Amino acid sequence: MDIILIAYLVIFALFGTAASYFVRYIYAYWVHNTMHVHYIYKAGVCIISVVIVSGLMTLFT
């Protein structure tokens, strides 16, 4: 039971991290008129990690 709560906490943290990377990208694009694609890559890694953790949760529950 505790591992499921920890997995939900990790998913929540990864979504927050991905959202902050998207906000950084949008801020850099609108304010500084530069496109830092590495923010999009980092957000993509966070979202893929969410998918992997969610898949593992469904396998083990």
All heavy atoms as a GROMACS GRO file, in nm:
protein
  494
    1MET      N    1   0.082  -0.119   0.000
    1MET     CA    2   0.000   0.000   0.000
    1MET      C    3   0.087   0.126   0.000
    1MET      O    4   0.057   0.221  -0.069
    1MET     CB    5  -0.092  -0.002   0.122
    1MET     CG    6  -0.186   0.114   0.127
    1MET     SD    7  -0.309   0.099  -0.002
    1MET     CE    8  -0.435   0.199   0.064
    2ASP      N    9   0.196   0.125   0.076
    2ASP     CA   10   0.281   0.243   0.081
    2ASP      C   11   0.353   0.268  -0.050
    2ASP      O   12   0.376   0.383  -0.086
    2ASP     CB   13   0.385   0.228   0.192
    2ASP     CG   14   0.322   0.230   0.330
    2ASP    OD1   15   0.215   0.293   0.343
    2ASP    OD2   16   0.378   0.170   0.422
    3ILE      N   17   0.386   0.162  -0.121
    3ILE     CA   18   0.455   0.181  -0.249
    3ILE      C   19   0.365   0.248  -0.351
    3ILE      O   20   0.412   0.325  -0.436
    3ILE     CB   21   0.512   0.046  -0.301
    3ILE    CG1   22   0.613   0.069  -0.413
    3ILE    CG2   23   0.402  -0.046  -0.349
    3ILE    CD1   24   0.744   0.119  -0.362
    4ILE      N   25   0.236   0.225  -0.344
    4ILE     CA   26   0.142   0.290  -0.436
    4ILE      C   27   0.137   0.440  -0.407
    4ILE      O   28   0.136   0.522  -0.500
    4ILE     CB   29   0.003   0.225  -0.426
    4ILE    CG1   30   0.010   0.082  -0.477
    4ILE    CG2   31  -0.100   0.304  -0.505
    4ILE    CD1   32  -0.117   0.003  -0.455
    5LEU      N   33   0.135   0.476  -0.281
    5LEU     CA   34   0.134   0.618  -0.245
    5LEU      C   35   0.262   0.687  -0.288
    5LEU      O   36   0.260   0.802  -0.335
    5LEU     CB   37   0.112   0.633  -0.095
    5LEU     CG   38  -0.022   0.585  -0.042
    5LEU    CD1   39  -0.027   0.597   0.109
    5LEU    CD2   40  -0.136   0.662  -0.106
    6ILE      N   41   0.374   0.618  -0.274
    6ILE     CA   42   0.501   0.674  -0.319
    6ILE      C   43   0.500   0.690  -0.471
    6ILE      O   44   0.550   0.790  -0.524
    6ILE     CB   45   0.618   0.586  -0.271
    6ILE    CG1   46   0.630   0.596  -0.119
    6ILE    CG2   47   0.748   0.626  -0.339
    6ILE    CD1   48   0.727   0.499  -0.059
    7ALA      N   49   0.444   0.593  -0.542
    7ALA     CA   50   0.436   0.603  -0.688
    7ALA      C   51   0.350   0.721  -0.730
    7ALA      O   52   0.384   0.795  -0.823
    7ALA     CB   53   0.382   0.474  -0.746
    8TYR      N   54   0.238   0.743  -0.659
    8TYR     CA   55   0.153   0.859  -0.689
    8TYR      C   56   0.228   0.990  -0.661
    8TYR      O   57   0.214   1.087  -0.735
    8TYR     CB   58   0.023   0.855  -0.611
    8TYR     CG   59  -0.081   0.763  -0.670
    8TYR    CD1   60  -0.147   0.670  -0.590
    8TYR    CD2   61  -0.114   0.770  -0.804
    8TYR    CE1   62  -0.241   0.585  -0.644
    8TYR    CE2   63  -0.208   0.686  -0.859
    8TYR     CZ   64  -0.272   0.593  -0.779
    8TYR     OH   65  -0.366   0.510  -0.832
    9LEU      N   66   0.306   0.992  -0.555
    9LEU     CA   67   0.385   1.110  -0.524
    9LEU      C   68   0.489   1.137  -0.633
    9LEU      O   69   0.508   1.252  -0.674
    9LEU     CB   70   0.454   1.093  -0.389
    9LEU     CG   71   0.540   1.209  -0.342
    9LEU    CD1   72   0.455   1.332  -0.318
    9LEU    CD2   73   0.617   1.170  -0.218
   10VAL      N   74   0.553   1.032  -0.682
   10VAL     CA   75   0.651   1.047  -0.790
   10VAL      C   76   0.583   1.097  -0.917
   10VAL      O   77   0.635   1.186  -0.985
   10VAL     CB   78   0.725   0.914  -0.813
   10VAL    CG1   79   0.806   0.917  -0.941
   10VAL    CG2   80   0.814   0.882  -0.695
   11ILE      N   81   0.466   1.042  -0.949
   11ILE     CA   82   0.393   1.087  -1.068
   11ILE      C   83   0.356   1.234  -1.055
   11ILE      O   84   0.372   1.312  -1.150
   11ILE     CB   85   0.268   0.999  -1.090
   11ILE    CG1   86   0.310   0.860  -1.137
   11ILE    CG2   87   0.174   1.063  -1.191
   11ILE    CD1   88   0.196   0.761  -1.142
   12PHE      N   89   0.307   1.273  -0.939
   12PHE     CA   90   0.271   1.413  -0.916
   12PHE      C   91   0.392   1.504  -0.931
   12PHE      O   92   0.384   1.611  -0.994
   12PHE     CB   93   0.210   1.426  -0.776
   12PHE     CG   94   0.166   1.565  -0.742
   12PHE    CD1   95   0.052   1.620  -0.798
   12PHE    CD2   96   0.240   1.640  -0.652
   12PHE    CE1   97   0.012   1.747  -0.766
   12PHE    CE2   98   0.200   1.769  -0.619
   12PHE     CZ   99   0.086   1.823  -0.676
   13ALA      N  100   0.506   1.463  -0.876
   13ALA     CA  101   0.629   1.542  -0.885
   13ALA      C  102   0.677   1.553  -1.030
   13ALA      O  103   0.722   1.659  -1.074
   13ALA     CB  104   0.736   1.483  -0.797
   14LEU      N  105   0.667   1.444  -1.104
   14LEU     CA  106   0.711   1.447  -1.244
   14LEU      C  107   0.621   1.536  -1.329
   14LEU      O  108   0.669   1.606  -1.418
   14LEU     CB  109   0.715   1.305  -1.301
   14LEU     CG  110   0.832   1.219  -1.254
   14LEU    CD1  111   0.813   1.074  -1.297
   14LEU    CD2  112   0.962   1.274  -1.308
   15PHE      N  113   0.490   1.534  -1.303
   15PHE     CA  114   0.400   1.625  -1.375
   15PHE      C  115   0.434   1.770  -1.344
   15PHE      O  116   0.434   1.856  -1.432
   15PHE     CB  117   0.254   1.598  -1.342
   15PHE     CG  118   0.188   1.500  -1.434
   15PHE    CD1  119   0.124   1.388  -1.383
   15PHE    CD2  120   0.188   1.518  -1.570
   15PHE    CE1  121   0.063   1.297  -1.466
   15PHE    CE2  122   0.127   1.428  -1.655
   15PHE     CZ  123   0.065   1.318  -1.603
   16GLY      N  124   0.463   1.799  -1.218
   16GLY     CA  125   0.501   1.935  -1.181
   16GLY      C  126   0.630   1.979  -1.246
   16GLY      O  127   0.643   2.093  -1.291
   17THR      N  128   0.727   1.889  -1.252
   17THR     CA  129   0.855   1.920  -1.316
   17THR      C  130   0.836   1.943  -1.465
   17THR      O  131   0.893   2.037  -1.522
   17THR     CB  132   0.954   1.805  -1.291
   17THR    OG1  133   0.964   1.782  -1.152
   17THR    CG2  134   1.091   1.840  -1.346
   18ALA      N  135   0.756   1.860  -1.529
   18ALA     CA  136   0.730   1.877  -1.672
   18ALA      C  137   0.660   2.010  -1.698
   18ALA      O  138   0.693   2.082  -1.794
   18ALA     CB  139   0.645   1.762  -1.725
   19ALA      N  140   0.566   2.046  -1.612
   19ALA     CA  141   0.496   2.173  -1.629
   19ALA      C  142   0.591   2.291  -1.613
   19ALA      O  143   0.581   2.390  -1.687
   19ALA     CB  144   0.381   2.182  -1.528
   20SER      N  145   0.684   2.281  -1.518
   20SER     CA  146   0.779   2.391  -1.500
   20SER      C  147   0.871   2.405  -1.621
   20SER      O  148   0.908   2.517  -1.659
   20SER     CB  149   0.858   2.373  -1.372
   20SER     OG  150   0.948   2.266  -1.384
   21TYR      N  151   0.909   2.292  -1.681
   21TYR     CA  152   0.991   2.301  -1.803
   21TYR      C  153   0.913   2.364  -1.918
   21TYR      O  154   0.968   2.444  -1.994
   21TYR     CB  155   1.043   2.164  -1.844
   21TYR     CG  156   1.159   2.116  -1.761
   21TYR    CD1  157   1.161   1.988  -1.707
   21TYR    CD2  158   1.269   2.197  -1.738
   21TYR    CE1  159   1.268   1.944  -1.632
   21TYR    CE2  160   1.376   2.154  -1.663
   21TYR     CZ  161   1.374   2.027  -1.610
   21TYR     OH  162   1.481   1.985  -1.534
   22PHE      N  163   0.786   2.332  -1.932
   22PHE     CA  164   0.705   2.395  -2.035
   22PHE      C  165   0.690   2.545  -2.010
   22PHE      O  166   0.697   2.626  -2.103
   22PHE     CB  167   0.566   2.331  -2.044
   22PHE     CG  168   0.564   2.201  -2.119
   22PHE    CD1  169   0.507   2.088  -2.062
   22PHE    CD2  170   0.618   2.190  -2.246
   22PHE    CE1  171   0.506   1.969  -2.130
   22PHE    CE2  172   0.616   2.071  -2.315
   22PHE     CZ  173   0.560   1.960  -2.257
   23VAL      N  174   0.674   2.584  -1.885
   23VAL     CA  175   0.663   2.727  -1.852
   23VAL      C  176   0.794   2.798  -1.882
   23VAL      O  177   0.794   2.910  -1.934
   23VAL     CB  178   0.620   2.745  -1.706
   23VAL    CG1  179   0.636   2.889  -1.660
   23VAL    CG2  180   0.476   2.700  -1.687
   24ARG      N  181   0.906   2.735  -1.851
   24ARG     CA  182   1.036   2.794  -1.883
   24ARG      C  183   1.052   2.812  -2.034
   24ARG      O  184   1.105   2.914  -2.080
   24ARG     CB  185   1.149   2.708  -1.830
   24ARG     CG  186   1.166   2.712  -1.683
   24ARG     CD  187   1.280   2.622  -1.641
   24ARG     NE  188   1.284   2.608  -1.496
   24ARG     CZ  189   1.374   2.536  -1.434
   24ARG    NH1  190   1.467   2.472  -1.502
   24ARG    NH2  191   1.372   2.528  -1.303
   25TYR      N  192   1.008   2.713  -2.110
   25TYR     CA  193   1.018   2.723  -2.256
   25TYR      C  194   0.932   2.839  -2.308
   25TYR      O  195   0.978   2.918  -2.390
   25TYR     CB  196   0.974   2.592  -2.319
   25TYR     CG  197   0.967   2.597  -2.469
   25TYR    CD1  198   1.082   2.591  -2.545
   25TYR    CD2  199   0.845   2.611  -2.536
   25TYR    CE1  200   1.078   2.598  -2.683
   25TYR    CE2  201   0.839   2.617  -2.673
   25TYR     CZ  202   0.955   2.611  -2.746
   25TYR     OH  203   0.949   2.618  -2.882
   26ILE      N  204   0.809   2.847  -2.259
   26ILE     CA  205   0.720   2.953  -2.304
   26ILE      C  206   0.773   3.090  -2.264
   26ILE      O  207   0.768   3.186  -2.342
   26ILE     CB  208   0.577   2.929  -2.250
   26ILE    CG1  209   0.517   2.807  -2.318
   26ILE    CG2  210   0.488   3.050  -2.270
   26ILE    CD1  211   0.387   2.759  -2.257
   27TYR      N  212   0.826   3.102  -2.142
   27TYR     CA  213   0.884   3.228  -2.097
   27TYR      C  214   1.002   3.268  -2.185
   27TYR      O  215   1.013   3.384  -2.226
   27TYR     CB  216   0.928   3.216  -1.951
   27TYR     CG  217   1.001   3.337  -1.900
   27TYR    CD1  218   0.932   3.452  -1.867
   27TYR    CD2  219   1.141   3.336  -1.887
   27TYR    CE1  220   0.999   3.564  -1.820
   27TYR    CE2  221   1.208   3.446  -1.841
   27TYR     CZ  222   1.137   3.560  -1.807
   27TYR     OH  223   1.203   3.671  -1.762
   28ALA      N  224   1.090   3.173  -2.214
   28ALA     CA  225   1.207   3.205  -2.298
   28ALA      C  226   1.163   3.244  -2.438
   28ALA      O  227   1.223   3.333  -2.500
   28ALA     CB  228   1.303   3.086  -2.303
   29TYR      N  229   1.057   3.182  -2.488
   29TYR     CA  230   1.011   3.212  -2.623
   29TYR      C  231   0.943   3.348  -2.630
   29TYR      O  232   0.969   3.428  -2.720
   29TYR     CB  233   0.916   3.103  -2.672
   29TYR     CG  234   0.869   3.123  -2.813
   29TYR    CD1  235   0.957   3.107  -2.920
   29TYR    CD2  236   0.738   3.161  -2.840
   29TYR    CE1  237   0.915   3.126  -3.050
   29TYR    CE2  238   0.695   3.181  -2.969
   29TYR     CZ  239   0.783   3.163  -3.074
   29TYR     OH  240   0.742   3.184  -3.202
   30TRP      N  241   0.856   3.377  -2.534
   30TRP     CA  242   0.782   3.503  -2.539
   30TRP      C  243   0.863   3.623  -2.493
   30TRP      O  244   0.854   3.730  -2.552
   30TRP     CB  245   0.656   3.493  -2.453
   30TRP     CG  246   0.544   3.417  -2.516
   30TRP    CD1  247   0.538   3.373  -2.644
   30TRP    CD2  248   0.424   3.376  -2.453
   30TRP    NE1  249   0.421   3.304  -2.664
   30TRP    CE2  250   0.348   3.306  -2.550
   30TRP    CE3  251   0.372   3.389  -2.325
   30TRP    CZ2  252   0.225   3.252  -2.521
   30TRP    CZ3  253   0.248   3.335  -2.297
   30TRP    CH2  254   0.176   3.267  -2.394
   31VAL      N  255   0.942   3.609  -2.389
   31VAL     CA  256   1.012   3.724  -2.332
   31VAL      C  257   1.146   3.746  -2.401
   31VAL      O  258   1.180   3.857  -2.440
   31VAL     CB  259   1.029   3.707  -2.179
   31VAL    CG1  260   1.113   3.818  -2.121
   31VAL    CG2  261   0.892   3.702  -2.112
   32HIS      N  262   1.223   3.641  -2.416
   32HIS     CA  263   1.358   3.655  -2.471
   32HIS      C  264   1.366   3.624  -2.621
   32HIS      O  265   1.472   3.641  -2.680
   32HIS     CB  266   1.455   3.563  -2.397
   32HIS     CG  267   1.465   3.595  -2.250
   32HIS    ND1  268   1.523   3.710  -2.202
   32HIS    CD2  269   1.422   3.529  -2.141
   32HIS    CE1  270   1.516   3.713  -2.072
   32HIS    NE2  271   1.454   3.603  -2.030
   33ASN      N  272   1.257   3.578  -2.679
   33ASN     CA  273   1.250   3.545  -2.822
   33ASN      C  274   1.358   3.444  -2.863
   33ASN      O  275   1.418   3.453  -2.970
   33ASN     CB  276   1.260   3.669  -2.909
   33ASN     CG  277   1.138   3.757  -2.895
   33ASN    OD1  278   1.028   3.708  -2.875
   33ASN    ND2  279   1.157   3.888  -2.903
   34THR      N  280   1.382   3.348  -2.775
   34THR     CA  281   1.474   3.238  -2.806
   34THR      C  282   1.401   3.107  -2.784
   34THR      O  283   1.309   3.099  -2.704
   34THR     CB  284   1.598   3.242  -2.714
   34THR    OG1  285   1.558   3.232  -2.579
   34THR    CG2  286   1.679   3.367  -2.737
   35MET      N  287   1.442   3.007  -2.857
   35MET     CA  288   1.380   2.875  -2.844
   35MET      C  289   1.482   2.778  -2.784
   35MET      O  290   1.574   2.736  -2.852
   35MET     CB  291   1.332   2.824  -2.978
   35MET     CG  292   1.216   2.901  -3.036
   35MET     SD  293   1.163   2.840  -3.196
   35MET     CE  294   1.103   2.680  -3.151
   36HIS      N  295   1.465   2.748  -2.656
   36HIS     CA  296   1.551   2.651  -2.589
   36HIS      C  297   1.481   2.516  -2.594
   36HIS      O  298   1.397   2.484  -2.510
   36HIS     CB  299   1.576   2.693  -2.444
   36HIS     CG  300   1.651   2.821  -2.430
   36HIS    ND1  301   1.785   2.830  -2.460
   36HIS    CD2  302   1.612   2.944  -2.393
   36HIS    CE1  303   1.825   2.954  -2.440
   36HIS    NE2  304   1.722   3.026  -2.399
   37VAL      N  305   1.517   2.436  -2.691
   37VAL     CA  306   1.451   2.308  -2.714
   37VAL      C  307   1.483   2.208  -2.604
   37VAL      O  308   1.406   2.116  -2.580
   37VAL     CB  309   1.489   2.254  -2.853
   37VAL    CG1  310   1.418   2.125  -2.884
   37VAL    CG2  311   1.457   2.357  -2.960
   38HIS      N  312   1.592   2.229  -2.531
   38HIS     CA  313   1.626   2.134  -2.426
   38HIS      C  314   1.522   2.131  -2.315
   38HIS      O  315   1.507   2.032  -2.246
   38HIS     CB  316   1.766   2.161  -2.370
   38HIS     CG  317   1.783   2.291  -2.301
   38HIS    ND1  318   1.812   2.406  -2.371
   38HIS    CD2  319   1.774   2.325  -2.171
   38HIS    CE1  320   1.822   2.506  -2.285
   38HIS    NE2  321   1.798   2.460  -2.163
   39TYR      N  322   1.446   2.241  -2.299
   39TYR     CA  323   1.335   2.238  -2.203
   39TYR      C  324   1.227   2.141  -2.248
   39TYR      O  325   1.169   2.069  -2.166
   39TYR     CB  326   1.274   2.377  -2.186
   39TYR     CG  327   1.363   2.476  -2.113
   39TYR    CD1  328   1.374   2.606  -2.158
   39TYR    CD2  329   1.435   2.439  -2.001
   39TYR    CE1  330   1.454   2.698  -2.092
   39TYR    CE2  331   1.515   2.529  -1.935
   39TYR     CZ  332   1.524   2.659  -1.980
   39TYR     OH  333   1.604   2.748  -1.915
   40ILE      N  334   1.200   2.136  -2.376
   40ILE     CA  335   1.099   2.044  -2.429
   40ILE      C  336   1.147   1.900  -2.414
   40ILE      O  337   1.069   1.810  -2.379
   40ILE     CB  338   1.067   2.077  -2.576
   40ILE    CG1  339   1.010   2.218  -2.587
   40ILE    CG2  340   0.972   1.976  -2.636
   40ILE    CD1  341   0.878   2.238  -2.516
   41TYR      N  342   1.275   1.876  -2.438
   41TYR     CA  343   1.330   1.742  -2.422
   41TYR      C  344   1.320   1.695  -2.276
   41TYR      O  345   1.282   1.581  -2.249
   41TYR     CB  346   1.475   1.736  -2.468
   41TYR     CG  347   1.494   1.756  -2.616
   41TYR    CD1  348   1.607   1.820  -2.665
   41TYR    CD2  349   1.400   1.711  -2.708
   41TYR    CE1  350   1.626   1.839  -2.801
   41TYR    CE2  351   1.418   1.730  -2.843
   41TYR     CZ  352   1.531   1.794  -2.890
   41TYR     OH  353   1.548   1.812  -3.023
   42LYS      N  354   1.353   1.784  -2.184
   42LYS     CA  355   1.346   1.748  -2.042
   42LYS      C  356   1.202   1.722  -1.999
   42LYS      O  357   1.176   1.630  -1.921
   42LYS     CB  358   1.408   1.858  -1.957
   42LYS     CG  359   1.559   1.865  -1.970
   42LYS     CD  360   1.616   1.975  -1.883
   42LYS     CE  361   1.767   1.981  -1.897
   42LYS     NZ  362   1.826   2.085  -1.812
   43ALA      N  363   1.109   1.803  -2.049
   43ALA     CA  364   0.968   1.780  -2.018
   43ALA      C  365   0.921   1.648  -2.077
   43ALA      O  366   0.844   1.574  -2.014
   43ALA     CB  367   0.883   1.895  -2.071
   44GLY      N  368   0.967   1.614  -2.196
   44GLY     CA  369   0.932   1.486  -2.257
   44GLY      C  370   0.984   1.368  -2.178
   44GLY      O  371   0.914   1.267  -2.164
   45VAL      N  372   1.104   1.381  -2.124
   45VAL     CA  373   1.159   1.274  -2.040
   45VAL      C  374   1.073   1.256  -1.915
   45VAL      O  375   1.047   1.144  -1.872
   45VAL     CB  376   1.306   1.304  -2.004
   45VAL    CG1  377   1.356   1.213  -1.894
   45VAL    CG2  378   1.393   1.294  -2.127
   46CYS      N  379   1.027   1.366  -1.857
   46CYS     CA  380   0.941   1.357  -1.739
   46CYS      C  381   0.809   1.288  -1.773
   46CYS      O  382   0.761   1.203  -1.697
   46CYS     CB  383   0.913   1.496  -1.682
   46CYS     SG  384   1.055   1.572  -1.605
   47ILE      N  385   0.750   1.321  -1.887
   47ILE     CA  386   0.623   1.260  -1.926
   47ILE      C  387   0.641   1.112  -1.956
   47ILE      O  388   0.558   1.028  -1.919
   47ILE     CB  389   0.562   1.335  -2.045
   47ILE    CG1  390   0.531   1.480  -2.007
   47ILE    CG2  391   0.438   1.267  -2.097
   47ILE    CD1  392   0.435   1.493  -1.890
   48ILE      N  393   0.750   1.077  -2.022
   48ILE     CA  394   0.777   0.935  -2.048
   48ILE      C  395   0.798   0.860  -1.917
   48ILE      O  396   0.753   0.745  -1.902
   48ILE     CB  397   0.898   0.920  -2.143
   48ILE    CG1  398   0.859   0.968  -2.283
   48ILE    CG2  399   0.949   0.778  -2.148
   48ILE    CD1  400   0.974   0.979  -2.379
   49SER      N  401   0.862   0.924  -1.821
   49SER     CA  402   0.879   0.862  -1.689
   49SER      C  403   0.746   0.840  -1.620
   49SER      O  404   0.726   0.738  -1.553
   49SER     CB  405   0.969   0.948  -1.601
   49SER     OG  406   1.096   0.963  -1.659
   50VAL      N  407   0.653   0.933  -1.637
   50VAL     CA  408   0.519   0.917  -1.580
   50VAL      C  409   0.450   0.796  -1.643
   50VAL      O  410   0.387   0.716  -1.573
   50VAL     CB  411   0.435   1.045  -1.601
   50VAL    CG1  412   0.288   1.019  -1.574
   50VAL    CG2  413   0.485   1.156  -1.512
   51VAL      N  414   0.464   0.780  -1.773
   51VAL     CA  415   0.403   0.667  -1.841
   51VAL      C  416   0.463   0.535  -1.791
   51VAL      O  417   0.392   0.437  -1.768
   51VAL     CB  418   0.418   0.681  -1.994
   51VAL    CG1  419   0.379   0.556  -2.066
   51VAL    CG2  420   0.338   0.800  -2.045
   52ILE      N  421   0.594   0.533  -1.772
   52ILE     CA  422   0.660   0.411  -1.726
   52ILE      C  423   0.616   0.379  -1.582
   52ILE      O  424   0.583   0.262  -1.553
   52ILE     CB  425   0.814   0.428  -1.735
   52ILE    CG1  426   0.856   0.428  -1.881
   52ILE    CG2  427   0.884   0.316  -1.658
   52ILE    CD1  428   1.000   0.466  -1.904
   53VAL      N  429   0.612   0.478  -1.494
   53VAL     CA  430   0.571   0.452  -1.356
   53VAL      C  431   0.426   0.409  -1.350
   53VAL      O  432   0.389   0.316  -1.276
   53VAL     CB  433   0.597   0.577  -1.269
   53VAL    CG1  434   0.534   0.562  -1.132
   53VAL    CG2  435   0.746   0.603  -1.255
   54SER      N  436   0.342   0.470  -1.432
   54SER     CA  437   0.200   0.430  -1.436
   54SER      C  438   0.185   0.288  -1.487
   54SER      O  439   0.102   0.211  -1.436
   54SER     CB  440   0.121   0.526  -1.524
   54SER     OG  441   0.126   0.656  -1.474
   55GLY      N  442   0.262   0.254  -1.587
   55GLY     CA  443   0.257   0.116  -1.639
   55GLY      C  444   0.304   0.015  -1.537
   55GLY      O  445   0.245  -0.093  -1.523
   56LEU      N  446   0.408   0.049  -1.464
   56LEU     CA  447   0.455  -0.042  -1.360
   56LEU      C  448   0.353  -0.055  -1.246
   56LEU      O  449   0.339  -0.164  -1.189
   56LEU     CB  450   0.589   0.008  -1.303
   56LEU     CG  451   0.709  -0.006  -1.395
   56LEU    CD1  452   0.832   0.059  -1.333
   56LEU    CD2  453   0.736  -0.151  -1.428
   57MET      N  454   0.283   0.052  -1.219
   57MET     CA  455   0.179   0.044  -1.114
   57MET      C  456   0.067  -0.050  -1.155
   57MET      O  457   0.018  -0.128  -1.072
   57MET     CB  458   0.121   0.183  -1.086
   57MET     CG  459   0.204   0.266  -0.994
   57MET     SD  460   0.133   0.428  -0.963
   57MET     CE  461  -0.032   0.389  -0.911
   58THR      N  462   0.029  -0.045  -1.281
   58THR     CA  463  -0.079  -0.133  -1.325
   58THR      C  464  -0.034  -0.280  -1.331
   58THR      O  465  -0.116  -0.369  -1.314
   58THR     CB  466  -0.134  -0.091  -1.463
   58THR    OG1  467  -0.028  -0.092  -1.557
   58THR    CG2  468  -0.196   0.047  -1.456
   59LEU      N  469   0.094  -0.303  -1.356
   59LEU     CA  470   0.144  -0.440  -1.358
   59LEU      C  471   0.148  -0.503  -1.219
   59LEU      O  472   0.122  -0.622  -1.203
   59LEU     CB  473   0.284  -0.444  -1.419
   59LEU     CG  474   0.292  -0.430  -1.570
   59LEU    CD1  475   0.440  -0.428  -1.611
   59LEU    CD2  476   0.220  -0.545  -1.639
   60PHE      N  477   0.184  -0.423  -1.119
   60PHE     CA  478   0.206  -0.478  -0.986
   60PHE      C  479   0.090  -0.460  -0.890
   60PHE      O  480   0.102  -0.497  -0.773
   60PHE     CB  481   0.332  -0.417  -0.926
   60PHE     CG  482   0.457  -0.458  -0.999
   60PHE    CD1  483   0.536  -0.365  -1.063
   60PHE    CD2  484   0.495  -0.590  -1.006
   60PHE    CE1  485   0.649  -0.401  -1.131
   60PHE    CE2  486   0.608  -0.629  -1.074
   60PHE     CZ  487   0.685  -0.535  -1.136
   61THR      N  488  -0.020  -0.404  -0.935
   61THR     CA  489  -0.137  -0.391  -0.846
   61THR      C  490  -0.250  -0.479  -0.894
   61THR      O  491  -0.258  -0.522  -1.002
   61THR     CB  492  -0.184  -0.246  -0.833
   61THR    OG1  493  -0.215  -0.194  -0.961
   61THR    CG2  494  -0.080  -0.164  -0.764
   0.00000   0.00000   0.00000
